[in-house]
Amino acid sequence: MSKRISKMLYSNQKVELSESVLKLLSYTDNVLNATKKIRDHKDSIDKIKNNLKDDLNTLQDDMKKVAKGIDSAESAAKLLGIKPSEVKNYSKAIDAMKIAFAFESAAKKLLN
């Protein structure tokens, strides 16, 4: 090969290499934008998880109180010789606890 052809081939390779590198580097802005979005999502998720922890603690505290109320209603009903379901709000409390157990479980799974 002549020097001129070699020089032209080398120049073409440099141009191709340069274009290839520039194309790859053009993704830098995409990487930075995606990183920002992911950071924003992470911050939102962290905030939601903290709120969920607080709400779960509140739920569990209230569930303990309702459970004590259910026990008291059952004891009182037994002493009075009536069905616990005849005690005002007893059935509502039982239904609420069933729902609460399901959401307590869901919240715990989300926090793990």
N, C-alpha and C positions, 0 to 999 in steps of 0.2 A: 504494500500500500504506500501510496505517496504520503508525504508529510501533510499535504493539503487535505487529503481525504481523511487522514487520521485526525487532523485538527477539527474538521467539520463534524466528524462523528463525535469527537470529544465534546464539542460545543453543543451538539444536539443532546447528548447525554446529560450535560450540565443543565440545559434548559428543562429537560424532562424531569430530572431530579429536583430542580428548583420548584417546578410546578407541583410535583408530588408532595414535597415538603410543605409548601405553602397551603396546599389543599388540606393536609393533615393538621397543620397549625390553625386553620380556619375554624376547627371545632373547639378551640379554646373557649370562645364566648359561650358556646352551647354547654360546655362542661361547667363553667362558672354559673350560668343561669340555672342549670339543673341542680347544682350544689346549693344555691340559694333557696330554691323551692324545697329541696329536701330538708334543709335547716329550718325553714319556716314550718314545714309539716311536723318535724320533730318537736319544735317548740310548742306547737298547738297540741300535739299528742301528750307531751309532758304536762301541760296545763290541765288537759282533760283528765289525765290519770290522777293528778293531785286532787281535782274536784271529785272524781269517782271514789278515791280513798276516803275523803271527808264524808261523802254521802253514804258510803258503805258503813263507816263507823257510826254515823247517826242512825242508819237503818238497824244495825245490830243492837245498839243501845235501846232503841224503841221496841225491837222484837223481844228483848228480855223483859221489858215492862209489860208488853201485851201478854207474853207467856205467863207472867206472874198473875195478871188479871184473869186469864183463862183458868189457871189453877184455882184462884180464889172463887171465881164464879162456879166452877165445878164443885168445890167444897161447900159453898153456900147452898147450891142447888141440892146437894145430897142431904144437908142438914134440914132443909125445908121440905124434902121429899118431892122435889120437882125435877124435871129434865133440865139440864144445863141450857138447852136451846131456848128455854122459856125465860132465861135471864136476858135482859135488854143488852143488845150489842154483842152477845156471845157468838152468834153465828157469823156476824160481820167480822169479828176478831179472828175466828177460825179461817174464814176465807182470805182475810188479809195476810195471815201468816203463811198460808199456802203460796200465795203470790210472792210474798217476801222471801221465802226460802228459794224460790226459783231465781229471783233477781239477785239474791245474795250469792248464789252459786255462779251466776253469769258474771257478776262483778269480780268475783275472785278469779275466775278464768281470765278475764280481760287484764287483770293486774299482774298475772304471772307471765 
